[in-house]
Structures are given as structure tokens and as C-alpha cells.
Amino acid sequence: MKKTLLLVLISLVGLGQARAQVGRPDTLRIIGLDEVVISANRVQERKADIPQQIDVLRATQIRLQNPMNTAEALVNTGQVFVQKSQFGGGSPVLRGFEANKILLVVDGVRLNNAIYRAGHLQNILSTDANSVERIEILSGAGSVIYGTDALGGVISILTKNPKLADSAATGPRVHTSNLLRYGTAAHEKTLHTDLSLGWQKIGLFTSITASDFDDLRKGRRGYQSFPGFGDNLRYVERQDGKDVVVENDNPNIQRQSGYRQLDILQKVLYQPSAGQQHTLNLQYSTTSDVPRYDRLQTYRNGALRYAEWSYGPQQRFFASYQYQYSRPTRFFDMVRFTPAVQQVAESRLVRDFGKDLRNENLEDVRIGSVNLDLFKEIGRHELRYGAEATHNRVESVGRQANILTGQTTLIATRYPNGSTYATTGAYASHRWEITPRLILSDGLRFSAVRLRANFNPEFFKSSVLNSDQSSSSLNGNLGLVWMLPAGFRVSGLLSTGFRNPNLDDVGKTFEQNNGTLIVPNPNLKPEQIFYREAEVSNTLPGKLHVAVTGFYSTLTAAVVVRPFTMPDGQTTTVYNGQTFATVANTNTGRARIYGLSGRLNGAIGPRFTGQASVTYTKGRDLSTDVPLDHIPPLHGRGAISYQHRKLTAEASVLFNGRKGVAEYSPSGEDNLIQNTPVGALGWQTFNLRTTYQITQNWSIQSGLENILDQSYRPFASGINASGRNFYLAVRFER
């Protein structure tokens, strides 16, 4: 780790003598505080005016880095830690929060639903990195604008829009982008095409991406202290109607980890006048079965336990209509109205080795939502206000299927079938430009949540019958930005937030990796957070931007997994024919999370730019004096980019520190049993990416990731990361 940090510092030592860049392409542009962002208050505003850390990942950066999926795009920022239980996964961590404590938003609509779990989520993979215009990462509590779930922050994904023709154009404006990519570590094959057709008032945008990933190869260069860690020695195959354990002829190939994915996006834009805009947004994402690699490598009594453990096809359908009107009136200068519907289908398919019976849990979630956002400027005051309502209905089926005869019988459902989960909220935020150098921000939101669930005690003993929860929350924030001479800026923020327990918290029944069973607990209360943030930054336009941010969160009624006594007084229960010790999500008294984040972005001479970021986080459950889960080790990134004529290149290092056993939470969420006996080991990878513009329309991209072929497993993950990966991509744009 010391060597890695030294390399980052050496690579950026020339930043103090950086010179201004003129006419540089966007890929290497030094982004300062004048950049416009949307996520903080759901309307466009200068980043400099916002007293909260916001990081932006633009389409040009995604294009240069050419990630396999959106989760990998976040990893490559160095500012977001991502956990994986399987190759087809990716669970972002912000400010020490993960999964349902981070809000995912796509084109202004929340993706989080009633069954977003507290453990690890792969739902961000249902967004296609090739159709993304920009990703805005709002770190820290965002409940005032977004309501429940935004404890750790908001990841707002904005997809590409059609481009309309100029008023003088005689024909449509046409743009197409096509990509063919191959990667060696998983024999990845990705094909992407998109087409934008724009007339003066009507525009169409279509995007299609299909990917095929074979089993992932991990690195060959392992840790000397733990030789063979992460090796895949054997796996299970079905041969001649029987389960057979097969010795792996190449232990670096993580057998039964590959999957396929298809993403489709269709937008229709109608702009009848300069102040009006209608947008129809349709999205569909689906996968093949996604093997749960960590479970397939689970041993019991010295033998592989499972013959099958996979997520069935993960499907997401999204449809929204957005109307935007931008003409000054007495009550608003801009109004945006966004109704949306979503349908999410997911399943879990589990079969023990040597058994013909497969347990199948299938979930179908249907979500309706509506957002209303308004903006009004009055002198030196800016007012943003609006309302949101969502409604979730969850259909949950449990069945046991005989893979030989096809016969099925009912078993315990993962969630109470027919449950509903609804949220409503209204917010107002205000910004006062006291002077051109001093800006005050404040806001309030009132939220109400209702959850109804009927439990079926037929399949395991419990006196829990139903849950009918209602809760409300009033949250606020107060921030100050002070612009100082010589490009210095100081900001501070105080904010409160909440997360109401959803159906996954209250009503889930699920067997954990450590052999315990999570059971329903209908008595959960909302989590509350008091968040503080302070930042000092300096910007030299076109030359350098450096920022250091400190954050401190205090949680009350934090939801954590703890041993649980059932309503009948028992601490064990029988589930699907097996006896388990029971645990449940419970409210703990108090917890705290704090840390530091540093970012640096600067120009080095006329053709080079440098970037660096590092994040340090600590968290502790104060009621029991144990570490909190989901707290990643020190992590970050350093990079040098080069551009000259037709060539763009980037050399980078990604690094993670070590996390010892004593720093792990006792909840089991961080998968200590999937890591080494001393915890998660530190690691670093060195990477090189290039793009060469052959002609105006054709370009070729190549990259070498994890150049030293390091074998490593990121903290809390259940699968080793990719080994050395060479990729080659051809693009055609017109």
C-alpha cells in the first residue's frame, strides 16, 4: 500500500507547475466548480453553489475507460467502492452505506423499491453504461430532496437524449454510434448500437447493447502469505442425469460465473416550442441466469453443498413520461412533471448437491410513481419545491420443483405475498446569494411511508401474522458556501435524513452464508441520520482543482442484523426442513460513521492531465461497541492522461487498503468467511487504456487492465476480481 500511495504522489508531482489548456477535448478537460449538475436539487445549477460533495462521471470518461458495465464505471472513478458476490453483480458503497441505504435514480425516477435489500445489490447493472450521458454521485444524506433511502447518498444516472435539428436544417439530424468489444479475462463479447434521429420538433433515440461473458479468470499472481487463495479447485456439473464434482483443470478460471445481458433504451422527444418539452422514456433490461458464485463455492462437511445457486433472469421494465415547461410565471420559472411505471422480476434458484428438488423463489414488483418539481428565481433567492409519491406491490412465490418430473409443491415465500409499500413527500429548498461570495442553502421535506404485509406462518413456526406500519419524518438541511480569494472555497453542511424499513427489512426470510436464518421482524422503526460535511477546495481555472472533504454521520435506530428471539420465545426455527438459529434486522441504539475524502485534478504541461482520489471511512455501532458492516477499507485511484492529435491514453492505479478481522462487523454481511483468515488484504492494480481515431468516423480502443495479473478479492466480496484483461474495441460513429 505504501508503494501504491508513493506512485500516486510521484505521478502527480508536476501539478503545481500546471499550465492552462486551450481547446482540449472534453476527455481531458479540467473540471472545476463551474460545471452544471442536476442531482443536488433536481434542477440545473452550478456545482460551486452546492455545499455538498458531488462527483460527475461524464460520457466521454466512460467512453475512454470502456467498462464492462455501470458498476465497473463507478469502480474506475476510484471514489466509489463496489462489492461483488458474483461476476454479474456490483453493489456501490457511499459514505459507509450500501444497498438500500443508497438511492439509485434514473432520469429523475427512483429505482429503489420495496425489496431492495440491506445486504448487497446488483440492480445498478440493469442500467447500460453505453447509453449513459452522465452519472452524478451525491455523497452524504440526500433525504430533503429525495426522501427515504438516501442515507449514504444518491447515484443519479442520466441517459442520452435525441438531438434535434437546427431551425434552418432541411433534413433530420442523424447520429449513430456503434461498438464491438472483446475482452480476454472472461472472453467478453459486447455489441452496442445506438441511433439518434432529430427533426426540428421531434427526436428519436434508440440504444441496444448485448453482452456475453464466460467464466471470469482471476489473476495468477497470488499473495505469498495465502497461496492458492481464491483458487477454484472443483465445481459441480450435471452429467447423465447426476450431479458430479469435477476437478478444475485451471484453478484460476472461476467456473460457473459467466452470464449474458441485453439492454434496450427508446426515447421519443417532442418539443413544440422553445419552452415546452415532452419525453417518452422506455427501458428494458434482462439477463440469463446469473450464478451466485460465492454460494456455489460453499462447502459443508468438506464437500460442495450446492449443485445450483443462481439468480434467475433479472428483468427491469421502465416507462416514464416527462413534461417540462420553462416560461416565467408568478409561481415558477420551470415546472417538470414525471409519472413513471416500473416492473422488476427476479428469482432465486437453489438445489443441493445430489438432490432432484430445486427451491425456487420468484418475486415480481410493480411500481408506480409521480414527481413534480418546480423552480422559481426571485432576485438573489432561488426556490425549488415539489412533491413525490410512489406505490409498490410485491408478488412473491415459493415453490419446489422436481427437475426430473417437473412436479412442483409450494414452499415458504421470501416475502409476504401481496404486500404493498407506499411513500409520499413534499419538499422545498431555498438558496440565498447573500453576496457573490457567500451563499446560504436550506431546505425542508415532509415524508410519509405506509407498509402492509400479511405473513404466512405455514412454512415455519411463528406467531407473526401481519404488519401494518405507518411513519412520517420531517427532515431539513442547512449549508453555507464561502468563496475566498485566489480560488479557495470553504463549504459546510448540516443535514438530517431517514430510511423507512421496507419489505425486505421487515418481512424477509432468507438463509445466510453463515448458516443462520433471517426471519421477519415487523417491529422495525425508521433509521434516522444527522449528517455533517465540511470541505476546503482550491481551483485554478483550467489548471488545477483540489478538494478535501470531511464527513461525520450519527445514526439512531440503525438497522443491523442481530440474534433474534421469535415471538414464541424460540431462538431456532425449522425452515424448508432444516433447523436454523434465527437472526433478524433490529434497531440498534446509536452508530457513527466518519471519514475523509480527497480529490485532485490538474493539467501537466500541454498534453497531460493527472487525477487522484482517496477515501477513508470508519464506522461503529455504539450501542454494542462493535464495528458496523459495509465500511470499506481505504481506497482510491491515481491516473495520468495524455492526448495528442488522434491518440488518447491513460495510465492508472486502483488501490485498496487492508481490513483486519477485528474491523469486521459480527453481522456476517461483510462475508468474512469468504476472505482470508486475517480479513481482506490490500491490493493495487495498474492499468493502461488507449483510444486512436483512425478516421473521422472510425476509432479503435484497447486496454490492459490489472497488468501485473494480481489475484485479489475486494472487501466483502465473494468472487475474485478479474486477472489481467486485454480488451480491444472498434467504434464507428457518424
C-alpha positions in Angstrom: 0.0 0.0 0.0 2.8 2.4 0.8 4.3 1.8 -2.6 0.9 2.5 -4.3 0.5 5.8 -2.5 4.0 6.8 -3.4 3.3 6.1 -7.0 0.2 8.2 -6.9 2.2 11.1 -5.4 5.1 10.8 -7.8 2.7 10.7 -10.8 1.1 14.0 -9.8 4.1 15.9 -8.6 4.1 18.2 -11.6 0.6 19.5 -10.9 1.9 22.6 -9.1 3.5 23.8 -12.3 0.5 23.0 -14.5 -0.3 25.3 -17.4 -3.7 26.2 -18.8 -5.2 24.1 -21.6 -6.9 25.7 -24.6 -9.2 23.8 -26.9 -8.6 20.5 -25.2 -11.2 17.8 -25.9 -13.7 17.0 -23.1 -11.9 13.8 -22.2 -9.0 15.6 -20.6 -10.7 18.9 -19.6 -10.1 20.1 -16.1 -13.5 20.2 -14.5 -13.8 22.9 -11.9 -16.7 24.2 -9.8 -18.4 26.0 -12.7 -19.8 22.6 -14.0 -23.6 22.4 -14.1 -25.1 19.5 -12.1 -28.7 18.3 -11.5 -28.8 15.8 -8.7 -28.5 18.2 -5.7 -31.9 19.8 -6.1 -33.3 18.1 -9.3 -32.7 21.2 -11.4 -29.6 22.5 -13.2 -27.3 24.6 -11.0 -23.7 25.4 -10.6 -21.6 22.9 -8.7 -19.9 25.8 -6.9 -23.1 26.9 -5.2 -23.8 23.5 -3.6 -22.4 22.8 -0.1 -22.2 19.0 -0.6 -19.7 16.8 -2.4 -20.9 15.9 -5.9 -18.8 13.9 -8.4 -19.6 13.7 -12.1 -18.8 10.8 -14.4 -19.3 12.0 -18.0 -20.0 10.0 -21.2 -16.5 10.9 -22.5 -14.9 9.4 -19.4 -17.0 6.3 -19.7 -16.1 6.1 -23.3 -12.3 6.3 -22.6 -12.4 3.7 -19.8 -14.7 1.4 -21.8 -16.1 -0.5 -18.7 -18.0 -3.8 -18.9 -20.9 -2.4 -17.1 -22.1 0.5 -15.0 -20.7 -0.9 -11.7 -17.2 -1.1 -13.3 -17.6 2.5 -14.4 -18.1 3.5 -10.8 -15.1 1.4 -9.7 -12.9 3.3 -12.2 -13.7 6.6 -10.6 -11.7 5.5 -7.5 -14.3 7.3 -5.4 -16.9 4.6 -5.1 -16.2 1.2 -3.6 -18.1 -1.7 -5.2 -18.8 -5.1 -3.6 -19.5 -8.3 -5.7 -20.9 -11.6 -4.6 -20.9 -12.8 -8.2 -19.4 -11.8 -11.5 -22.9 -10.4 -12.6 -23.0 -8.1 -9.6 -21.9 -4.7 -8.3 -23.1 -3.1 -5.0 -21.8 0.5 -4.6 -20.8 1.9 -1.2 -21.0 5.6 -0.4 -20.1 7.2 3.0 -20.1 3.8 4.6 -23.6 2.9 3.4 -24.6 0.3 0.8 -27.6 -1.3 -0.9 -31.0 0.0 0.2 -29.3 2.9 2.1 -28.2 4.4 -1.2 -30.7 5.8 -3.6 -30.4 4.9 -7.3 -32.2 7.4 -9.6 -32.5 7.0 -13.4 -33.7 10.1 -15.4 -35.2 11.6 -12.3 -37.1 8.4 -11.2 -36.1 6.4 -8.2 -35.1 2.7 -8.8 -35.2 1.6 -5.2 -38.2 -0.5 -4.5 -39.9 -2.4 -1.7 -37.5 -5.4 -1.9 -34.1 -3.6 -2.1 -32.2 -5.5 0.5 -29.7 -4.3 3.1 -27.0 -6.8 2.1 -25.6 -6.5 -1.4 -27.4 -5.4 -4.6 -26.6 -5.9 -8.3 -29.5 -3.7 -9.6 -27.3 -1.0 -10.9 -26.2 -3.5 -13.6 -29.7 -3.1 -15.2 -28.6 0.3 -16.5 -26.5 0.3 -19.6 -23.2 2.2 -19.4 -23.2 2.7 -23.2 -26.4 4.7 -23.1 -25.4 6.9 -20.2 -24.9 10.7 -20.7 -23.6 11.3 -17.2 -23.6 9.9 -13.7 -23.8 12.3 -10.8 -22.7 10.9 -7.4 -24.1 12.9 -4.5 -22.3 11.8 -1.3 -24.0 12.1 2.0 -27.6 12.3 3.2 -30.0 13.4 0.5 -33.4 12.9 2.2 -34.5 16.5 1.9 -34.8 16.3 -1.9 -35.2 12.5 -2.4 -36.9 11.2 0.7 -36.3 7.7 2.1 -33.2 5.5 1.3 -30.7 8.4 0.6 -28.7 7.9 3.8 -25.3 7.4 2.2 -26.1 9.4 -0.9 -27.7 9.4 -4.4 -26.3 7.9 -7.6 -28.2 9.7 -10.3 -27.9 8.2 -13.8 -28.9 10.4 -16.8 -29.3 8.6 -20.1 -28.7 10.1 -23.6 -31.4 12.1 -25.3 -32.2 12.6 -29.0 -30.6 15.7 -30.6 -32.9 17.9 -32.5 -32.1 19.6 -35.8 -31.4 23.3 -36.1 -34.2 25.5 -37.2 -32.5 26.1 -40.6 -32.0 22.4 -41.3 -33.8 20.9 -44.3 -33.5 17.3 -43.1 -33.1 15.3 -40.0 -30.1 15.4 -37.7 -28.6 11.9 -37.7 -26.1 10.4 -35.3 -25.1 6.8 -34.8 -22.6 5.2 -32.5 -21.6 1.5 -32.7 -19.2 -0.6 -30.6 -17.8 -4.1 -30.9 -15.7 -5.1 -27.9 -13.8 -8.2 -26.9 -12.1 -8.9 -23.5 -9.8 -11.8 -22.7 -10.4 -12.3 -18.9 -14.0 -13.5 -19.5 -14.0 -13.9 -23.3 -16.3 -10.9 -23.2 -18.3 -10.2 -26.4 -20.2 -6.9 -26.4 -22.1 -5.3 -29.2 -23.7 -1.9 -28.9 -25.5 0.3 -31.4 -27.5 3.5 -31.0 -29.2 5.8 -33.4 -30.4 9.4 -32.9 -32.8 11.0 -35.4 -33.7 14.6 -34.8 -36.1 16.9 -36.7 -36.8 20.4 -35.6 -39.6 19.4 -33.2 -39.4 15.6 -32.9 -36.4 13.4 -32.0 -35.9 9.6 -31.6 -33.1 7.8 -29.8 -32.6 4.0 -29.8 -29.9 2.1 -27.9 -29.3 -1.6 -27.8 -26.4 -3.4 -26.0 -25.9 -7.2 -25.9 -23.1 -8.7 -23.8 -21.9 -12.3 -23.3 -19.4 -13.1 -20.5 -17.8 -16.5 -20.0 -16.4 -17.6 -16.6 -14.1 -15.0 -15.2 -10.4 -15.7 -14.9 -8.8 -14.3 -11.7 -5.1 -13.2 -11.5 -2.3 -15.7 -11.4 -0.1 -13.7 -9.1 -1.4 -14.5 -5.6 -0.5 -13.5 -2.1 2.6 -15.2 -0.7 1.1 -15.5 2.8 -2.0 -17.3 1.4 -1.0 -19.3 -1.6 -4.0 -20.6 -3.6 -6.5 -18.1 -2.0 -9.5 -17.8 -4.3 -8.5 -20.8 -6.5 -11.4 -22.7 -7.9 -10.4 -26.3 -7.3 -13.6 -28.1 -8.1 -17.1 -27.4 -9.2 -20.4 -29.3 -9.9 -21.7 -30.4 -13.3 -24.8 -32.3 -14.3 -23.7 -35.4 -16.2 -26.1 -38.2 -17.4 -28.8 -37.0 -15.0 -26.5 -36.9 -12.0 -24.5 -34.3 -10.1 -20.8 -34.8 -10.5 -17.9 -33.0 -8.8 -15.3 -32.0 -11.4 -11.7 -31.2 -10.7 -10.9 -27.8 -12.3 -8.1 -28.1 -14.8 -7.4 -24.4 -14.4 -8.0 -23.1 -10.8 -7.7 -19.5 -12.0 -10.9 -19.9 -14.0 -13.8 -19.2 -11.7 -16.2 -21.8 -13.1 -19.9 -21.1 -13.1 -19.6 -17.3 -13.0 -20.5 -16.3 -16.6 -23.8 -14.7 -17.8 -25.4 -12.8 -20.6 -27.2 -9.4 -20.7 -29.4 -7.4 -23.0 -30.3 -3.7 -22.6 -32.7 -1.6 -24.7 -33.5 2.1 -24.5 -36.0 4.0 -26.5 -36.7 7.7 -26.2 -39.1 10.0 -28.1 -38.7 13.7 -27.7 -41.4 16.3 -28.8 -40.6 20.0 -28.5 -43.5 22.0 -29.9 -41.9 25.3 -28.8 -38.8 26.6 -27.1 -40.4 26.5 -23.7 -42.1 23.1 -23.8 -40.8 19.6 -24.0 -42.4 16.1 -23.9 -40.2 13.0 -23.4 -41.3 9.4 -23.5 -38.6 7.1 -22.0 -38.8 3.3 -22.3 -36.1 1.0 -20.9 -35.8 -2.8 -20.8 -33.0 -4.9 -19.3 -32.8 -8.7 -18.9 -30.1 -11.3 -18.2 -29.6 -15.0 -18.4 -29.4 -16.9 -15.1 -26.7 -15.2 -13.1 -24.7 -17.8 -11.0 -24.2 -16.8 -7.4 -20.5 -17.7 -7.4 -19.9 -17.4 -3.6 -22.7 -19.9 -2.8 -21.6 -22.3 -5.5 -18.2 -22.5 -3.8 -19.8 -23.1 -0.3 -18.6 -26.4 1.4 -20.5 -28.4 4.0 -18.8 -31.3 5.8 -15.9 -31.0 3.4 -18.0 -31.3 0.2 -19.6 -28.8 -2.2 -23.0 -28.1 -0.9 -24.9 -26.8 -3.9 -25.4 -28.1 -7.4 -27.3 -25.0 -8.4 -27.5 -21.5 -6.9 -28.3 -18.7 -9.3 -30.4 -15.6 -9.7 -33.0 -16.3 -12.4 -33.2 -13.8 -15.2 -33.2 -10.3 -13.7 -35.7 -8.2 -15.7 -36.4 -4.5 -15.4 -39.0 -2.6 -17.4 -39.2 1.1 -17.1 -41.6 3.6 -18.7 -41.8 7.3 -17.9 -43.3 10.4 -19.5 -41.8 13.8 -18.7 -43.3 17.2 -19.4 -41.2 20.3 -18.9 -42.4 23.8 -19.2 -39.9 26.7 -19.0 -41.5 30.1 -19.1 -41.6 32.5 -16.2 -44.9 32.8 -14.3 -45.9 34.1 -10.9 -45.3 30.7 -9.2 -42.5 29.2 -11.2 -39.9 29.7 -14.0 -39.8 26.0 -14.7 -42.0 23.0 -13.9 -41.3 19.3 -14.6 -43.9 16.6 -14.2 -42.8 12.9 -14.4 -45.1 10.0 -14.0 -43.5 6.5 -14.3 -44.2 2.8 -14.0 -41.7 0.0 -13.5 -41.8 -3.8 -13.3 -39.0 -5.7 -11.7 -38.8 -9.5 -11.8 -36.1 -11.5 -10.0 -35.8 -15.1 -8.7 -33.5 -17.4 -6.8 -33.0 -21.0 -7.9 -31.3 -23.3 -5.3 -30.7 -27.0 -5.4 -28.5 -29.0 -3.0 -25.9 -31.4 -4.4 -27.3 -34.8 -5.3 -30.9 -33.7 -4.9 -33.6 -33.6 -7.6 -35.7 -30.9 -5.8 -34.9 -27.3 -6.6 -36.2 -24.4 -4.4 -37.4 -21.5 -6.5 -38.3 -18.1 -5.1 -39.8 -15.7 -7.6 -40.5 -12.0 -7.0 -42.5 -9.6 -9.1 -42.6 -5.9 -8.1 -44.8 -3.3 -9.8 -44.1 0.3 -9.0 -46.0 3.4 -9.9 -44.5 6.9 -9.2 -45.1 10.5 -9.9 -42.7 13.5 -9.4 -43.5 17.2 -9.6 -40.5 19.7 -9.5 -40.7 23.4 -9.8 -38.1 26.2 -9.8 -38.5 30.0 -9.2 -35.9 32.7 -9.1 -36.7 35.9 -7.2 -33.9 38.4 -7.1 -31.0 36.8 -5.2 -33.2 34.0 -4.0 -33.8 30.7 -5.7 -36.7 28.4 -4.7 -37.1 24.8 -5.6 -40.1 22.8 -4.5 -42.0 19.8 -5.4 -43.7 16.5 -4.4 -43.3 12.8 -4.9 -45.5 9.7 -4.5 -44.7 6.0 -5.1 -46.6 2.8 -4.7 -45.1 -0.8 -4.7 -46.9 -4.1 -4.9 -44.9 -7.3 -4.3 -46.0 -10.7 -5.6 -43.8 -13.4 -4.0 -44.0 -17.1 -4.9 -42.1 -20.1 -3.3 -42.2 -23.5 -4.9 -40.1 -26.6 -5.0 -39.7 -28.2 -8.4 -38.6 -31.7 -9.2 -36.1 -31.3 -12.1 -36.8 -34.8 -13.3 -40.6 -34.9 -13.3 -41.4 -31.2 -13.4 -43.8 -31.5 -10.4 -44.0 -28.5 -8.1 -45.1 -28.0 -4.5 -45.4 -24.8 -2.5 -42.7 -23.8 -0.1 -42.0 -20.7 2.0 -42.0 -17.4 0.1 -39.2 -15.0 0.6 -41.6 -12.1 1.2 -45.2 -11.9 2.3 -47.2 -12.2 -0.9 -49.4 -9.3 -2.0 -47.6 -6.8 0.3 -47.7 -3.0 -0.5 -45.3 -0.2 0.2 -46.1 3.4 -0.5 -44.3 6.7 0.0 -45.4 10.3 -0.3 -43.4 13.5 0.3 -43.2 17.2 -0.3 -40.0 19.3 -0.3 -38.8 22.9 -0.6 -35.2 24.1 -0.9 -34.0 27.7 -0.9 -30.8 29.3 -1.9 -29.8 32.9 -1.0 -26.9 34.6 -2.6 -26.1 36.9 0.3 -23.1 38.3 -1.7 -21.4 37.0 -4.8 -19.0 35.1 -2.5 -21.4 34.0 0.3 -24.3 31.6 -0.5 -26.7 30.1 2.1 -28.8 27.0 1.3 -31.6 25.5 3.3 -34.4 23.0 2.8 -37.2 21.0 4.4 -39.1 17.8 3.5 -42.1 16.0 5.0 -42.3 12.3 4.1 -44.9 9.6 5.0 -44.5 5.9 4.4 -47.0 3.0 4.7 -46.2 -0.7 4.6 -48.8 -3.5 4.7 -47.7 -7.2 4.8 -49.6 -10.4 5.7 -47.3 -13.2 6.8 -48.0 -16.9 6.2 -46.8 -19.0 9.2 -47.5 -22.3 7.4 -43.9 -23.0 6.4 -42.0 -22.1 9.6 -43.2 -21.7 13.2 -44.0 -18.1 14.1 -46.8 -16.1 15.6 -46.2 -13.2 13.3 -49.3 -12.7 11.2 -49.3 -9.3 9.7 -47.6 -5.9 9.8 -49.3 -2.5 9.1 -46.8 0.2 9.6 -47.1 4.0 9.1 -44.4 6.5 9.8 -43.6 10.1 8.9 -40.5 12.2 9.0 -39.6 15.9 8.8 -36.0 16.5 7.6 -34.0 19.6 6.9 -30.6 20.8 5.8 -28.6 24.0 6.2 -25.5 24.8 4.1 -23.1 27.6 3.6 -20.6 28.2 0.7 -17.9 30.9 1.1 -15.8 31.9 -1.9 -12.4 33.1 -0.9 -9.7 34.9 -2.9 -7.1 33.0 -5.0 -9.6 30.3 -5.9 -10.2 28.9 -2.4 -13.6 27.8 -1.4 -15.0 26.6 2.0 -18.3 24.9 2.5 -20.3 23.3 5.3 -23.5 21.3 5.5 -25.8 20.0 8.3 -28.5 17.7 7.2 -30.9 15.1 8.6 -32.3 12.1 6.8 -34.2 8.9 7.3 -34.8 5.5 5.8 -38.0 3.7 6.4 -37.8 -0.1 6.7 -39.1 -1.6 3.5 -40.5 -5.1 2.9 -37.0 -6.7 2.7 -36.2 -5.3 6.2 -39.5 -6.2 7.8 -40.7 -9.4 6.1 -37.8 -11.3 4.5 -37.0 -15.0 5.2 -33.5 -15.9 3.9 -30.7 -18.3 4.7 -27.4 -16.5 5.2 -23.9 -17.7 4.3 -23.0 -18.3 7.9 -25.8 -20.8 8.4 -28.3 -18.6 10.2 -31.8 -17.7 9.0 -33.0 -14.1 8.7 -36.6 -14.0 9.9 -39.3 -11.3 9.8 -39.3 -8.5 12.4 -42.4 -6.3 11.9 -41.4 -4.1 14.8 -38.7 -2.2 13.0 -38.6 1.6 13.2 -37.2 4.1 10.7 -33.5 4.8 10.8 -32.5 8.5 11.4 -29.3 10.2 10.5 -27.6 13.5 11.4 -25.0 14.3 8.7 -22.2 16.8 8.8 -19.9 17.7 6.0 -17.1 20.3 5.6 -15.0 20.9 2.5 -12.0 23.1 1.6 -11.0 23.3 -2.1 -8.9 25.4 -4.4 -9.4 25.9 -8.1 -7.1 27.4 -10.7 -9.3 27.6 -13.8 -8.0 25.3 -16.5 -5.1 24.2 -14.3 -5.9 22.6 -11.0 -8.7 21.6 -8.7 -8.0 20.0 -5.3 -10.5 19.3 -2.5 -10.6 17.7 0.9 -13.9 16.8 2.5 -14.6 15.6 6.0 -17.9 13.9 6.9 -19.4 12.6 10.1 -22.8 10.8 10.5 -24.7 9.9 13.6 -27.4 7.2 13.2 -30.2 6.4 15.7 -32.3 3.3 15.4 -29.8 2.0 12.9 -31.0 -1.3 11.3 -28.5 -4.1 11.8 -28.6 -7.9 11.8 -28.5 -9.4 15.3 -29.6 -12.7 17.0 -33.3 -12.7 17.3 -35.9 -14.4 19.6 -39.0 -15.4 17.8 -42.4 -14.3 19.1 -42.9 -17.9 20.5 -39.8 -17.5 22.6 -37.5 -19.7 20.5 -34.1 -18.8 19.1 -34.3 -21.5 16.4 -36.8 -22.4 13.7 -37.4 -25.0 11.1 -37.3 -23.7 7.5 -37.7 -25.9 4.4 -37.0 -28.9 6.5 -33.8 -27.6 8.3 -33.3 -26.2 11.7 -31.6 -22.7 11.9 -30.6 -20.3 14.5 -32.7 -17.1 14.0 -31.4 -13.6 13.3 -33.3 -10.6 12.2 -32.9 -6.9 11.3 -33.2 -5.0 14.5 -32.9 -1.4 15.6 -29.7 -0.6 17.5 -29.3 2.4 19.7 -26.7 4.6 18.0 -24.0 4.3 15.5 -21.5 6.7 13.9 -19.6 6.8 10.6 -16.9 9.3 9.8 -14.1 9.8 7.3 -12.2 11.9 4.8 -12.3 12.2 1.0 -9.6 13.9 -1.1 -9.7 14.6 -4.9 -7.2 16.2 -7.2 -7.5 17.0 -10.9 -4.9 19.1 -12.8 -3.1 19.8 -16.0 0.6 18.8 -16.5 2.0 20.6 -19.5 0.1 21.0 -22.8 -0.8 17.3 -23.3 -1.1 15.6 -19.9 -3.6 15.7 -17.0 -3.5 14.0 -13.7 -6.2 12.8 -11.4 -6.1 11.3 -7.9 -8.7 10.4 -5.2 -8.7 8.7 -1.9 -11.4 7.9 0.7 -11.1 6.8 4.3 -14.1 5.6 6.3 -14.7 4.3 9.8 -17.9 3.2 11.4 -19.0 1.7 14.7 -22.2 0.5 16.4 -22.0 2.5 19.7 -24.8 0.5 21.5 -22.8 -2.7 21.4 -19.3 -1.3 20.7 -18.7 -3.4 17.6 -17.7 -2.3 14.0 -20.5 -1.5 11.6 -20.9 -3.5 8.4 -20.4 -2.1 4.9 -17.4 0.1 5.9 -14.8 -0.3 3.1 -11.1 0.0 3.7 -9.0 2.9 2.5 -9.4 3.0 -1.3 -8.6 5.3 -4.2 -7.2 5.9 -7.6 -4.4 7.8 -9.4 -4.1 8.4 -13.1 -2.2 10.2 -15.8 -3.9 11.0 -19.1 -2.3 12.0 -22.4 -3.8 13.4 -25.6 -2.1 14.5 -28.8 -3.8 14.6 -32.2 -5.6 11.3 -32.7 -4.2 9.5 -29.7 -5.7 9.5 -26.1 -4.1 7.3 -23.4 -4.5 6.8 -19.7 -2.3 5.0 -17.2 -3.9 4.4 -13.8 -3.6 2.6 -10.5 -6.5 1.5 -8.4 -5.8 0.5 -4.8 -7.5 -0.7 -1.6 -6.0 -0.9 1.9 -6.2 -3.9 4.3 -9.1 -4.6 6.6 -8.3 -6.9 9.6 -10.7 -9.3 11.3 -11.2 -7.0 14.3 -12.7 -4.4 12.0 -15.4 -6.7 10.7 -19.0 -6.4 11.8 -20.4 -9.5 13.6 -23.5 -9.4 11.4 -21.9 -11.5 8.7 -22.9 -9.1 6.0 -19.2 -8.4 5.1 -18.6 -12.1 4.2 -15.5 -12.7 6.4 -15.8 -16.4 5.7 -15.2 -15.6 2.0 -11.9 -13.9 2.7 -8.6 -14.8 4.3 -8.2 -15.8 8.0 -6.8 -12.3 8.6 -9.5 -10.4 6.7 -9.4 -8.5 3.5 -5.9 -8.0 2.2 -4.7 -4.8 0.5 -4.2 -4.7 -3.3 -3.4 -2.5 -6.2 -3.8 -2.8 -10.0 -2.0 -1.0 -12.8 -4.0 -0.3 -15.9 -3.4 1.2 -19.4 -6.1 2.4 -21.8 -5.8 4.0 -25.3 -8.0 5.3 -28.0 -6.8 6.1 -31.5 -9.0 8.0 -34.0 -8.3 6.2 -37.3 -10.6 8.4 -39.4 -13.4 10.9 -38.7 -15.8 8.0 -38.1 -13.7 5.0 -37.1 -11.7 4.6 -33.9 -10.0 1.7 -32.1 -9.7 1.3 -28.4 -7.5 -1.1 -26.4 -6.6 -1.6 -22.8 -4.6 -3.7 -20.5 -6.2 -4.0 -17.0 -4.5 -5.5 -13.9 -1.2 -5.5 -15.8 0.6 -7.5 -13.1 -2.1 -10.1 -13.1 -2.7 -9.7 -9.3 -5.1 -12.2 -7.7 -7.2 -10.4 -5.2 -10.7 -10.3 -3.7 -12.2 -6.9 -2.8 -13.5 -6.4 0.8 -16.9 -8.2 1.4 -16.9 -9.8 -2.0 -17.5 -13.5 -2.8 -15.5 -13.7 -6.0 -12.0 -12.7 -7.0 -11.7 -9.7 -9.3 -10.5 -10.0 -12.9 -7.0 -11.0 -13.7 -5.0 -9.5 -16.5 -7.5 -8.4 -19.1 -6.7 -7.2 -22.6 -9.6 -5.7 -24.4 -10.0 -4.5 -28.0 -12.9 -2.4 -29.2 -13.8 -0.9 -32.6 -16.1 2.1 -32.8 -18.0 3.6 -35.7 -19.7 7.0 -35.2 -21.3 9.3 -37.7 
